[in-house]
Amino acid sequence: MLTIHISFDKERSELLFIFLSLRTERKSTIITTNLSFDRCNEIFNDAVLTAALIYRLTHKSYVINMNGDSYRIKGTREWLEETN
């Protein structure tokens, strides 16, 4: 598994698109984000490229929308209760 945390400029966005294009229907890819699809342009700063990336990501994909309490916040609260 490959975990990447990077900020995106136009060149990096294009590289991600190429990477996803090469993996399409060959390998599984998991991408997590705390942003909804309608806010992805905030990351990539290019509406056309963002639309193409989302299309690549969602084609034959399982999209799991996880709403609710943060797992980390829950763990922190439990830890705080244990320490008191």
PDB file of N, CA, C and O in Angstrom:
ATOM      1  N   MET A   1       0.841  -1.161   0.000  1.00  0.00           N
ATOM      2  CA  MET A   1       0.000   0.000   0.000  1.00  0.00           C
ATOM      3  C   MET A   1       0.893   1.232   0.000  1.00  0.00           C
ATOM      4  O   MET A   1       1.923   1.274   0.672  1.00  0.00           O
ATOM      5  N   LEU A   2       0.479   2.223  -0.760  1.00  0.00           N
ATOM      6  CA  LEU A   2       1.206   3.481  -0.878  1.00  0.00           C
ATOM      7  C   LEU A   2       0.373   4.589  -0.254  1.00  0.00           C
ATOM      8  O   LEU A   2      -0.783   4.778  -0.633  1.00  0.00           O
ATOM      9  N   THR A   3       0.935   5.320   0.692  1.00  0.00           N
ATOM     10  CA  THR A   3       0.252   6.448   1.310  1.00  0.00           C
ATOM     11  C   THR A   3       0.991   7.713   0.933  1.00  0.00           C
ATOM     12  O   THR A   3       2.200   7.822   1.133  1.00  0.00           O
ATOM     13  N   ILE A   4       0.253   8.672   0.383  1.00  0.00           N
ATOM     14  CA  ILE A   4       0.853   9.919  -0.079  1.00  0.00           C
ATOM     15  C   ILE A   4       0.091  11.088   0.531  1.00  0.00           C
ATOM     16  O   ILE A   4      -1.139  11.129   0.492  1.00  0.00           O
ATOM     17  N   HIS A   5       0.823  12.027   1.089  1.00  0.00           N
ATOM     18  CA  HIS A   5       0.244  13.277   1.589  1.00  0.00           C
ATOM     19  C   HIS A   5       1.011  14.413   0.931  1.00  0.00           C
ATOM     20  O   HIS A   5       2.135  14.723   1.326  1.00  0.00           O
ATOM     21  N   ILE A   6       0.398  15.035  -0.076  1.00  0.00           N
ATOM     22  CA  ILE A   6       1.081  16.122  -0.772  1.00  0.00           C
ATOM     23  C   ILE A   6       0.083  17.224  -1.093  1.00  0.00           C
ATOM     24  O   ILE A   6      -1.124  16.990  -1.149  1.00  0.00           O
ATOM     25  N   SER A   7       0.595  18.410  -1.298  1.00  0.00           N
ATOM     26  CA  SER A   7      -0.241  19.488  -1.803  1.00  0.00           C
ATOM     27  C   SER A   7      -0.142  19.443  -3.327  1.00  0.00           C
ATOM     28  O   SER A   7       0.832  18.926  -3.875  1.00  0.00           O
ATOM     29  N   PHE A   8      -1.141  19.980  -3.998  1.00  0.00           N
ATOM     30  CA  PHE A   8      -1.205  19.853  -5.443  1.00  0.00           C
ATOM     31  C   PHE A   8      -1.069  21.193  -6.140  1.00  0.00           C
ATOM     32  O   PHE A   8      -1.785  22.150  -5.845  1.00  0.00           O
ATOM     33  N   ASP A   9      -0.131  21.235  -7.069  1.00  0.00           N
ATOM     34  CA  ASP A   9      -0.099  22.317  -8.031  1.00  0.00           C
ATOM     35  C   ASP A   9      -0.515  21.673  -9.354  1.00  0.00           C
ATOM     36  O   ASP A   9      -0.851  20.489  -9.380  1.00  0.00           O
ATOM     37  N   LYS A  10      -0.496  22.416 -10.427  1.00  0.00           N
ATOM     38  CA  LYS A  10      -0.964  21.879 -11.711  1.00  0.00           C
ATOM     39  C   LYS A  10      -0.159  20.654 -12.143  1.00  0.00           C
ATOM     40  O   LYS A  10      -0.731  19.668 -12.607  1.00  0.00           O
ATOM     41  N   GLU A  11       1.156  20.711 -11.994  1.00  0.00           N
ATOM     42  CA  GLU A  11       2.007  19.591 -12.410  1.00  0.00           C
ATOM     43  C   GLU A  11       1.718  18.331 -11.588  1.00  0.00           C
ATOM     44  O   GLU A  11       1.610  17.238 -12.143  1.00  0.00           O
ATOM     45  N   ARG A  12       1.594  18.482 -10.284  1.00  0.00           N
ATOM     46  CA  ARG A  12       1.299  17.322  -9.436  1.00  0.00           C
ATOM     47  C   ARG A  12      -0.085  16.771  -9.723  1.00  0.00           C
ATOM     48  O   ARG A  12      -0.281  15.556  -9.688  1.00  0.00           O
ATOM     49  N   SER A  13      -1.040  17.629 -10.002  1.00  0.00           N
ATOM     50  CA  SER A  13      -2.381  17.173 -10.354  1.00  0.00           C
ATOM     51  C   SER A  13      -2.348  16.355 -11.637  1.00  0.00           C
ATOM     52  O   SER A  13      -3.004  15.317 -11.732  1.00  0.00           O
ATOM     53  N   GLU A  14      -1.595  16.813 -12.611  1.00  0.00           N
ATOM     54  CA  GLU A  14      -1.465  16.084 -13.869  1.00  0.00           C
ATOM     55  C   GLU A  14      -0.764  14.746 -13.650  1.00  0.00           C
ATOM     56  O   GLU A  14      -1.127  13.749 -14.274  1.00  0.00           O
ATOM     57  N   LEU A  15       0.237  14.713 -12.770  1.00  0.00           N
ATOM     58  CA  LEU A  15       0.915  13.448 -12.459  1.00  0.00           C
ATOM     59  C   LEU A  15      -0.033  12.471 -11.785  1.00  0.00           C
ATOM     60  O   LEU A  15       0.004  11.275 -12.077  1.00  0.00           O
ATOM     61  N   LEU A  16      -0.881  12.959 -10.887  1.00  0.00           N
ATOM     62  CA  LEU A  16      -1.873  12.086 -10.256  1.00  0.00           C
ATOM     63  C   LEU A  16      -2.822  11.533 -11.303  1.00  0.00           C
ATOM     64  O   LEU A  16      -3.167  10.352 -11.267  1.00  0.00           O
ATOM     65  N   PHE A  17      -3.246  12.373 -12.233  1.00  0.00           N
ATOM     66  CA  PHE A  17      -4.135  11.910 -13.299  1.00  0.00           C
ATOM     67  C   PHE A  17      -3.464  10.810 -14.119  1.00  0.00           C
ATOM     68  O   PHE A  17      -4.098   9.799 -14.422  1.00  0.00           O
ATOM     69  N   ILE A  18      -2.208  10.987 -14.477  1.00  0.00           N
ATOM     70  CA  ILE A  18      -1.473   9.966 -15.243  1.00  0.00           C
ATOM     71  C   ILE A  18      -1.365   8.682 -14.431  1.00  0.00           C
ATOM     72  O   ILE A  18      -1.592   7.591 -14.954  1.00  0.00           O
ATOM     73  N   PHE A  19      -1.018   8.812 -13.146  1.00  0.00           N
ATOM     74  CA  PHE A  19      -0.903   7.655 -12.266  1.00  0.00           C
ATOM     75  C   PHE A  19      -2.214   6.874 -12.221  1.00  0.00           C
ATOM     76  O   PHE A  19      -2.220   5.650 -12.356  1.00  0.00           O
ATOM     77  N   LEU A  20      -3.323   7.586 -12.029  1.00  0.00           N
ATOM     78  CA  LEU A  20      -4.621   6.918 -11.982  1.00  0.00           C
ATOM     79  C   LEU A  20      -4.992   6.306 -13.330  1.00  0.00           C
ATOM     80  O   LEU A  20      -5.591   5.231 -13.383  1.00  0.00           O
ATOM     81  N   SER A  21      -4.640   6.982 -14.405  1.00  0.00           N
ATOM     82  CA  SER A  21      -4.919   6.452 -15.741  1.00  0.00           C
ATOM     83  C   SER A  21      -4.179   5.137 -15.973  1.00  0.00           C
ATOM     84  O   SER A  21      -4.730   4.202 -16.554  1.00  0.00           O
ATOM     85  N   LEU A  22      -2.936   5.071 -15.516  1.00  0.00           N
ATOM     86  CA  LEU A  22      -2.145   3.849 -15.692  1.00  0.00           C
ATOM     87  C   LEU A  22      -2.682   2.702 -14.839  1.00  0.00           C
ATOM     88  O   LEU A  22      -2.550   1.541 -15.225  1.00  0.00           O
ATOM     89  N   ARG A  23      -3.277   2.997 -13.704  1.00  0.00           N
ATOM     90  CA  ARG A  23      -3.801   1.975 -12.799  1.00  0.00           C
ATOM     91  C   ARG A  23      -5.217   1.541 -13.147  1.00  0.00           C
ATOM     92  O   ARG A  23      -5.672   0.494 -12.686  1.00  0.00           O
ATOM     93  N   THR A  24      -5.922   2.333 -13.959  1.00  0.00           N
ATOM     94  CA  THR A  24      -7.318   2.055 -14.263  1.00  0.00           C
ATOM     95  C   THR A  24      -7.504   0.621 -14.747  1.00  0.00           C
ATOM     96  O   THR A  24      -6.870   0.179 -15.706  1.00  0.00           O
ATOM     97  N   GLU A  25      -8.390  -0.091 -14.058  1.00  0.00           N
ATOM     98  CA  GLU A  25      -8.748  -1.477 -14.346  1.00  0.00           C
ATOM     99  C   GLU A  25      -7.564  -2.440 -14.253  1.00  0.00           C
ATOM    100  O   GLU A  25      -7.643  -3.558 -14.762  1.00  0.00           O
ATOM    101  N   ARG A  26      -6.473  -2.027 -13.614  1.00  0.00           N
ATOM    102  CA  ARG A  26      -5.313  -2.908 -13.411  1.00  0.00           C
ATOM    103  C   ARG A  26      -5.057  -3.175 -11.930  1.00  0.00           C
ATOM    104  O   ARG A  26      -4.770  -4.306 -11.535  1.00  0.00           O
ATOM    105  N   LYS A  27      -5.162  -2.135 -11.123  1.00  0.00           N
ATOM    106  CA  LYS A  27      -4.858  -2.217  -9.700  1.00  0.00           C
ATOM    107  C   LYS A  27      -5.903  -1.450  -8.899  1.00  0.00           C
ATOM    108  O   LYS A  27      -6.550  -0.534  -9.405  1.00  0.00           O
ATOM    109  N   SER A  28      -6.048  -1.839  -7.660  1.00  0.00           N
ATOM    110  CA  SER A  28      -6.947  -1.122  -6.760  1.00  0.00           C
ATOM    111  C   SER A  28      -6.250   0.121  -6.214  1.00  0.00           C
ATOM    112  O   SER A  28      -5.035   0.133  -6.017  1.00  0.00           O
ATOM    113  N   THR A  29      -7.028   1.149  -5.980  1.00  0.00           N
ATOM    114  CA  THR A  29      -6.502   2.388  -5.418  1.00  0.00           C
ATOM    115  C   THR A  29      -7.487   2.880  -4.373  1.00  0.00           C
ATOM    116  O   THR A  29      -8.689   2.953  -4.626  1.00  0.00           O
ATOM    117  N   ILE A  30      -6.974   3.217  -3.201  1.00  0.00           N
ATOM    118  CA  ILE A  30      -7.806   3.790  -2.148  1.00  0.00           C
ATOM    119  C   ILE A  30      -7.350   5.225  -1.924  1.00  0.00           C
ATOM    120  O   ILE A  30      -6.168   5.495  -1.709  1.00  0.00           O
ATOM    121  N   ILE A  31      -8.301   6.127  -1.978  1.00  0.00           N
ATOM    122  CA  ILE A  31      -8.011   7.536  -1.727  1.00  0.00           C
ATOM    123  C   ILE A  31      -8.969   8.010  -0.648  1.00  0.00           C
ATOM    124  O   ILE A  31     -10.175   7.775  -0.732  1.00  0.00           O
ATOM    125  N   THR A  32      -8.436   8.671   0.357  1.00  0.00           N
ATOM    126  CA  THR A  32      -9.277   9.224   1.412  1.00  0.00           C
ATOM    127  C   THR A  32      -9.128  10.738   1.426  1.00  0.00           C
ATOM    128  O   THR A  32      -8.071  11.284   1.107  1.00  0.00           O
ATOM    129  N   THR A  33     -10.201  11.390   1.799  1.00  0.00           N
ATOM    130  CA  THR A  33     -10.182  12.844   1.902  1.00  0.00           C
ATOM    131  C   THR A  33     -11.272  13.283   2.860  1.00  0.00           C
ATOM    132  O   THR A  33     -12.253  12.571   3.070  1.00  0.00           O
ATOM    133  N   ASN A  34     -11.096  14.438   3.428  1.00  0.00           N
ATOM    134  CA  ASN A  34     -12.158  14.998   4.257  1.00  0.00           C
ATOM    135  C   ASN A  34     -12.985  16.018   3.479  1.00  0.00           C
ATOM    136  O   ASN A  34     -13.824  16.709   4.057  1.00  0.00           O
ATOM    137  N   LEU A  35     -12.754  16.113   2.184  1.00  0.00           N
ATOM    138  CA  LEU A  35     -13.515  17.035   1.335  1.00  0.00           C
ATOM    139  C   LEU A  35     -14.498  16.273   0.461  1.00  0.00           C
ATOM    140  O   LEU A  35     -14.208  15.165   0.010  1.00  0.00           O
ATOM    141  N   SER A  36     -15.653  16.864   0.223  1.00  0.00           N
ATOM    142  CA  SER A  36     -16.617  16.279  -0.701  1.00  0.00           C
ATOM    143  C   SER A  36     -16.161  16.548  -2.135  1.00  0.00           C
ATOM    144  O   SER A  36     -15.295  17.391  -2.369  1.00  0.00           O
ATOM    145  N   PHE A  37     -16.746  15.828  -3.090  1.00  0.00           N
ATOM    146  CA  PHE A  37     -16.360  15.999  -4.492  1.00  0.00           C
ATOM    147  C   PHE A  37     -16.524  17.437  -4.958  1.00  0.00           C
ATOM    148  O   PHE A  37     -15.717  17.935  -5.743  1.00  0.00           O
ATOM    149  N   ASP A  38     -17.572  18.107  -4.476  1.00  0.00           N
ATOM    150  CA  ASP A  38     -17.799  19.478  -4.944  1.00  0.00           C
ATOM    151  C   ASP A  38     -16.763  20.472  -4.421  1.00  0.00           C
ATOM    152  O   ASP A  38     -16.734  21.624  -4.855  1.00  0.00           O
ATOM    153  N   ARG A  39     -15.910  20.032  -3.489  1.00  0.00           N
ATOM    154  CA  ARG A  39     -14.848  20.918  -2.990  1.00  0.00           C
ATOM    155  C   ARG A  39     -13.464  20.501  -3.498  1.00  0.00           C
ATOM    156  O   ARG A  39     -12.468  21.115  -3.114  1.00  0.00           O
ATOM    157  N   CYS A  40     -13.380  19.494  -4.335  1.00  0.00           N
ATOM    158  CA  CYS A  40     -12.077  19.013  -4.816  1.00  0.00           C
ATOM    159  C   CYS A  40     -11.321  20.049  -5.634  1.00  0.00           C
ATOM    160  O   CYS A  40     -10.091  20.021  -5.680  1.00  0.00           O
ATOM    161  N   ASN A  41     -12.033  20.956  -6.276  1.00  0.00           N
ATOM    162  CA  ASN A  41     -11.355  21.987  -7.059  1.00  0.00           C
ATOM    163  C   ASN A  41     -10.490  22.876  -6.162  1.00  0.00           C
ATOM    164  O   ASN A  41      -9.559  23.521  -6.645  1.00  0.00           O
ATOM    165  N   GLU A  42     -10.791  22.914  -4.863  1.00  0.00           N
ATOM    166  CA  GLU A  42      -9.964  23.668  -3.918  1.00  0.00           C
ATOM    167  C   GLU A  42      -8.561  23.056  -3.820  1.00  0.00           C
ATOM    168  O   GLU A  42      -7.592  23.754  -3.521  1.00  0.00           O
ATOM    169  N   ILE A  43      -8.464  21.771  -4.070  1.00  0.00           N
ATOM    170  CA  ILE A  43      -7.174  21.082  -4.008  1.00  0.00           C
ATOM    171  C   ILE A  43      -6.419  21.224  -5.316  1.00  0.00           C
ATOM    172  O   ILE A  43      -5.229  21.540  -5.321  1.00  0.00           O
ATOM    173  N   PHE A  44      -7.110  20.989  -6.431  1.00  0.00           N
ATOM    174  CA  PHE A  44      -6.447  20.904  -7.732  1.00  0.00           C
ATOM    175  C   PHE A  44      -6.422  22.214  -8.506  1.00  0.00           C
ATOM    176  O   PHE A  44      -5.618  22.364  -9.426  1.00  0.00           O
ATOM    177  N   ASN A  45      -7.279  23.163  -8.157  1.00  0.00           N
ATOM    178  CA  ASN A  45      -7.287  24.504  -8.764  1.00  0.00           C
ATOM    179  C   ASN A  45      -7.424  24.514 -10.282  1.00  0.00           C
ATOM    180  O   ASN A  45      -6.925  25.419 -10.950  1.00  0.00           O
ATOM    181  N   ASP A  46      -8.093  23.517 -10.817  1.00  0.00           N
ATOM    182  CA  ASP A  46      -8.333  23.456 -12.265  1.00  0.00           C
ATOM    183  C   ASP A  46      -9.622  22.656 -12.452  1.00  0.00           C
ATOM    184  O   ASP A  46      -9.636  21.441 -12.257  1.00  0.00           O
ATOM    185  N   ALA A  47     -10.687  23.330 -12.825  1.00  0.00           N
ATOM    186  CA  ALA A  47     -12.007  22.694 -12.895  1.00  0.00           C
ATOM    187  C   ALA A  47     -12.039  21.528 -13.876  1.00  0.00           C
ATOM    188  O   ALA A  47     -12.642  20.496 -13.580  1.00  0.00           O
ATOM    189  N   VAL A  48     -11.407  21.669 -15.026  1.00  0.00           N
ATOM    190  CA  VAL A  48     -11.417  20.599 -16.035  1.00  0.00           C
ATOM    191  C   VAL A  48     -10.643  19.388 -15.533  1.00  0.00           C
ATOM    192  O   VAL A  48     -11.120  18.258 -15.634  1.00  0.00           O
ATOM    193  N   LEU A  49      -9.451  19.622 -14.994  1.00  0.00           N
ATOM    194  CA  LEU A  49      -8.638  18.526 -14.474  1.00  0.00           C
ATOM    195  C   LEU A  49      -9.320  17.868 -13.278  1.00  0.00           C
ATOM    196  O   LEU A  49      -9.282  16.645 -13.140  1.00  0.00           O
ATOM    197  N   THR A  50      -9.938  18.661 -12.421  1.00  0.00           N
ATOM    198  CA  THR A  50     -10.656  18.108 -11.278  1.00  0.00           C
ATOM    199  C   THR A  50     -11.778  17.197 -11.734  1.00  0.00           C
ATOM    200  O   THR A  50     -11.947  16.103 -11.195  1.00  0.00           O
ATOM    201  N   ALA A  51     -12.542  17.630 -12.716  1.00  0.00           N
ATOM    202  CA  ALA A  51     -13.631  16.801 -13.245  1.00  0.00           C
ATOM    203  C   ALA A  51     -13.089  15.500 -13.830  1.00  0.00           C
ATOM    204  O   ALA A  51     -13.676  14.438 -13.619  1.00  0.00           O
ATOM    205  N   ALA A  52     -11.990  15.567 -14.554  1.00  0.00           N
ATOM    206  CA  ALA A  52     -11.381  14.367 -15.133  1.00  0.00           C
ATOM    207  C   ALA A  52     -10.877  13.421 -14.046  1.00  0.00           C
ATOM    208  O   ALA A  52     -11.036  12.205 -14.158  1.00  0.00           O
ATOM    209  N   LEU A  53     -10.269  13.972 -12.997  1.00  0.00           N
ATOM    210  CA  LEU A  53      -9.787  13.144 -11.887  1.00  0.00           C
ATOM    211  C   LEU A  53     -10.940  12.448 -11.171  1.00  0.00           C
ATOM    212  O   LEU A  53     -10.863  11.258 -10.868  1.00  0.00           O
ATOM    213  N   ILE A  54     -12.000  13.190 -10.905  1.00  0.00           N
ATOM    214  CA  ILE A  54     -13.157  12.594 -10.233  1.00  0.00           C
ATOM    215  C   ILE A  54     -13.780  11.515 -11.102  1.00  0.00           C
ATOM    216  O   ILE A  54     -14.192  10.469 -10.599  1.00  0.00           O
ATOM    217  N   TYR A  55     -13.852  11.761 -12.400  1.00  0.00           N
ATOM    218  CA  TYR A  55     -14.376  10.754 -13.319  1.00  0.00           C
ATOM    219  C   TYR A  55     -13.528   9.482 -13.257  1.00  0.00           C
ATOM    220  O   TYR A  55     -14.072   8.380 -13.180  1.00  0.00           O
ATOM    221  N   ARG A  56     -12.210   9.626 -13.288  1.00  0.00           N
ATOM    222  CA  ARG A  56     -11.300   8.475 -13.194  1.00  0.00           C
ATOM    223  C   ARG A  56     -11.486   7.740 -11.872  1.00  0.00           C
ATOM    224  O   ARG A  56     -11.556   6.511 -11.833  1.00  0.00           O
ATOM    225  N   LEU A  57     -11.566   8.511 -10.793  1.00  0.00           N
ATOM    226  CA  LEU A  57     -11.675   7.904  -9.466  1.00  0.00           C
ATOM    227  C   LEU A  57     -12.988   7.163  -9.252  1.00  0.00           C
ATOM    228  O   LEU A  57     -13.017   6.126  -8.590  1.00  0.00           O
ATOM    229  N   THR A  58     -14.064   7.685  -9.804  1.00  0.00           N
ATOM    230  CA  THR A  58     -15.372   7.102  -9.519  1.00  0.00           C
ATOM    231  C   THR A  58     -15.819   6.054 -10.530  1.00  0.00           C
ATOM    232  O   THR A  58     -16.794   5.344 -10.284  1.00  0.00           O
ATOM    233  N   HIS A  59     -15.132   5.943 -11.654  1.00  0.00           N
ATOM    234  CA  HIS A  59     -15.486   4.937 -12.651  1.00  0.00           C
ATOM    235  C   HIS A  59     -15.238   3.549 -12.071  1.00  0.00           C
ATOM    236  O   HIS A  59     -14.116   3.227 -11.681  1.00  0.00           O
ATOM    237  N   LYS A  60     -16.289   2.725 -12.013  1.00  0.00           N
ATOM    238  CA  LYS A  60     -16.216   1.366 -11.465  1.00  0.00           C
ATOM    239  C   LYS A  60     -15.630   1.366 -10.049  1.00  0.00           C
ATOM    240  O   LYS A  60     -14.763   0.556  -9.720  1.00  0.00           O
ATOM    241  N   SER A  61     -16.121   2.289  -9.224  1.00  0.00           N
ATOM    242  CA  SER A  61     -15.587   2.456  -7.874  1.00  0.00           C
ATOM    243  C   SER A  61     -16.661   2.276  -6.821  1.00  0.00           C
ATOM    244  O   SER A  61     -17.858   2.378  -7.092  1.00  0.00           O
ATOM    245  N   TYR A  62     -16.209   2.011  -5.639  1.00  0.00           N
ATOM    246  CA  TYR A  62     -17.053   2.058  -4.462  1.00  0.00           C
ATOM    247  C   TYR A  62     -16.706   3.361  -3.746  1.00  0.00           C
ATOM    248  O   TYR A  62     -15.561   3.580  -3.349  1.00  0.00           O
ATOM    249  N   VAL A  63     -17.698   4.209  -3.590  1.00  0.00           N
ATOM    250  CA  VAL A  63     -17.502   5.460  -2.869  1.00  0.00           C
ATOM    251  C   VAL A  63     -18.203   5.302  -1.527  1.00  0.00           C
ATOM    252  O   VAL A  63     -19.414   5.089  -1.467  1.00  0.00           O
ATOM    253  N   ILE A  64     -17.436   5.407  -0.467  1.00  0.00           N
ATOM    254  CA  ILE A  64     -17.980   5.248   0.874  1.00  0.00           C
ATOM    255  C   ILE A  64     -17.964   6.615   1.550  1.00  0.00           C
ATOM    256  O   ILE A  64     -16.903   7.187   1.801  1.00  0.00           O
ATOM    257  N   ASN A  65     -19.138   7.117   1.835  1.00  0.00           N
ATOM    258  CA  ASN A  65     -19.269   8.406   2.489  1.00  0.00           C
ATOM    259  C   ASN A  65     -19.403   8.146   3.979  1.00  0.00           C
ATOM    260  O   ASN A  65     -20.418   7.624   4.440  1.00  0.00           O
ATOM    261  N   MET A  66     -18.393   8.505   4.713  1.00  0.00           N
ATOM    262  CA  MET A  66     -18.371   8.236   6.150  1.00  0.00           C
ATOM    263  C   MET A  66     -18.649   9.527   6.905  1.00  0.00           C
ATOM    264  O   MET A  66     -17.780  10.391   7.025  1.00  0.00           O
ATOM    265  N   ASN A  67     -19.845   9.643   7.401  1.00  0.00           N
ATOM    266  CA  ASN A  67     -20.221  10.795   8.215  1.00  0.00           C
ATOM    267  C   ASN A  67     -20.339  10.341   9.660  1.00  0.00           C
ATOM    268  O   ASN A  67     -20.583   9.167   9.938  1.00  0.00           O
ATOM    269  N   GLY A  68     -20.169  11.254  10.544  1.00  0.00           N
ATOM    270  CA  GLY A  68     -20.312  10.929  11.955  1.00  0.00           C
ATOM    271  C   GLY A  68     -19.150  11.466  12.749  1.00  0.00           C
ATOM    272  O   GLY A  68     -18.348  12.267  12.268  1.00  0.00           O
ATOM    273  N   ASP A  69     -19.081  11.002  13.981  1.00  0.00           N
ATOM    274  CA  ASP A  69     -18.027  11.451  14.876  1.00  0.00           C
ATOM    275  C   ASP A  69     -16.669  10.954  14.406  1.00  0.00           C
ATOM    276  O   ASP A  69     -16.540   9.854  13.869  1.00  0.00           O
ATOM    277  N   SER A  70     -15.687  11.768  14.615  1.00  0.00           N
ATOM    278  CA  SER A  70     -14.314  11.434  14.268  1.00  0.00           C
ATOM    279  C   SER A  70     -13.807  10.302  15.150  1.00  0.00           C
ATOM    280  O   SER A  70     -13.985  10.333  16.367  1.00  0.00           O
ATOM    281  N   TYR A  71     -13.184   9.314  14.547  1.00  0.00           N
ATOM    282  CA  TYR A  71     -12.591   8.210  15.284  1.00  0.00           C
ATOM    283  C   TYR A  71     -11.495   8.714  16.215  1.00  0.00           C
ATOM    284  O   TYR A  71     -11.377   8.235  17.343  1.00  0.00           O
ATOM    285  N   ARG A  72     -10.706   9.660  15.767  1.00  0.00           N
ATOM    286  CA  ARG A  72      -9.627  10.201  16.596  1.00  0.00           C
ATOM    287  C   ARG A  72     -10.167  10.988  17.784  1.00  0.00           C
ATOM    288  O   ARG A  72      -9.638  10.884  18.890  1.00  0.00           O
ATOM    289  N   ILE A  73     -11.217  11.773  17.560  1.00  0.00           N
ATOM    290  CA  ILE A  73     -11.811  12.523  18.667  1.00  0.00           C
ATOM    291  C   ILE A  73     -12.403  11.559  19.690  1.00  0.00           C
ATOM    292  O   ILE A  73     -12.252  11.755  20.896  1.00  0.00           O
ATOM    293  N   LYS A  74     -13.073  10.523  19.206  1.00  0.00           N
ATOM    294  CA  LYS A  74     -13.641   9.516  20.106  1.00  0.00           C
ATOM    295  C   LYS A  74     -12.533   8.879  20.944  1.00  0.00           C
ATOM    296  O   LYS A  74     -12.684   8.724  22.155  1.00  0.00           O
ATOM    297  N   GLY A  75     -11.433   8.512  20.311  1.00  0.00           N
ATOM    298  CA  GLY A  75     -10.309   7.914  21.024  1.00  0.00           C
ATOM    299  C   GLY A  75      -9.704   8.852  22.041  1.00  0.00           C
ATOM    300  O   GLY A  75      -9.328   8.432  23.135  1.00  0.00           O
ATOM    301  N   THR A  76      -9.608  10.122  21.687  1.00  0.00           N
ATOM    302  CA  THR A  76      -9.060  11.115  22.611  1.00  0.00           C
ATOM    303  C   THR A  76      -9.972  11.271  23.819  1.00  0.00           C
ATOM    304  O   THR A  76      -9.490  11.339  24.950  1.00  0.00           O
ATOM    305  N   ARG A  77     -11.279  11.330  23.598  1.00  0.00           N
ATOM    306  CA  ARG A  77     -12.223  11.450  24.709  1.00  0.00           C
ATOM    307  C   ARG A  77     -12.112  10.254  25.651  1.00  0.00           C
ATOM    308  O   ARG A  77     -12.095  10.417  26.871  1.00  0.00           O
ATOM    309  N   GLU A  78     -12.037   9.047  25.079  1.00  0.00           N
ATOM    310  CA  GLU A  78     -11.896   7.851  25.898  1.00  0.00           C
ATOM    311  C   GLU A  78     -10.590   7.883  26.690  1.00  0.00           C
ATOM    312  O   GLU A  78     -10.557   7.516  27.864  1.00  0.00           O
ATOM    313  N   TRP A  79      -9.537   8.317  26.049  1.00  0.00           N
ATOM    314  CA  TRP A  79      -8.238   8.416  26.725  1.00  0.00           C
ATOM    315  C   TRP A  79      -8.304   9.406  27.872  1.00  0.00           C
ATOM    316  O   TRP A  79      -7.788   9.140  28.958  1.00  0.00           O
ATOM    317  N   LEU A  80      -8.941  10.555  27.635  1.00  0.00           N
ATOM    318  CA  LEU A  80      -9.078  11.561  28.692  1.00  0.00           C
ATOM    319  C   LEU A  80      -9.896  11.030  29.860  1.00  0.00           C
ATOM    320  O   LEU A  80      -9.566  11.292  31.017  1.00  0.00           O
ATOM    321  N   GLU A  81     -10.954  10.291  29.571  1.00  0.00           N
ATOM    322  CA  GLU A  81     -11.767   9.719  30.643  1.00  0.00           C
ATOM    323  C   GLU A  81     -10.962   8.702  31.461  1.00  0.00           C
ATOM    324  O   GLU A  81     -11.122   8.626  32.679  1.00  0.00           O
ATOM    325  N   GLU A  82     -10.107   7.931  30.809  1.00  0.00           N
ATOM    326  CA  GLU A  82      -9.288   6.942  31.499  1.00  0.00           C
ATOM    327  C   GLU A  82      -8.244   7.603  32.394  1.00  0.00           C
ATOM    328  O   GLU A  82      -7.908   7.066  33.450  1.00  0.00           O
ATOM    329  N   THR A  83      -7.726   8.764  31.984  1.00  0.00           N
ATOM    330  CA  THR A  83      -6.674   9.422  32.735  1.00  0.00           C
ATOM    331  C   THR A  83      -7.206  10.213  33.923  1.00  0.00           C
ATOM    332  O   THR A  83      -6.436  10.592  34.805  1.00  0.00           O
ATOM    333  N   ASN A  84      -8.516  10.467  33.959  1.00  0.00           N
ATOM    334  CA  ASN A  84      -9.106  11.236  35.081  1.00  0.00           C
ATOM    335  C   ASN A  84      -9.626  10.330  36.149  1.00  0.00           C
ATOM    336  O   ASN A  84     -10.151  10.802  37.157  1.00  0.00           O
TER     337      ASN A  84
END
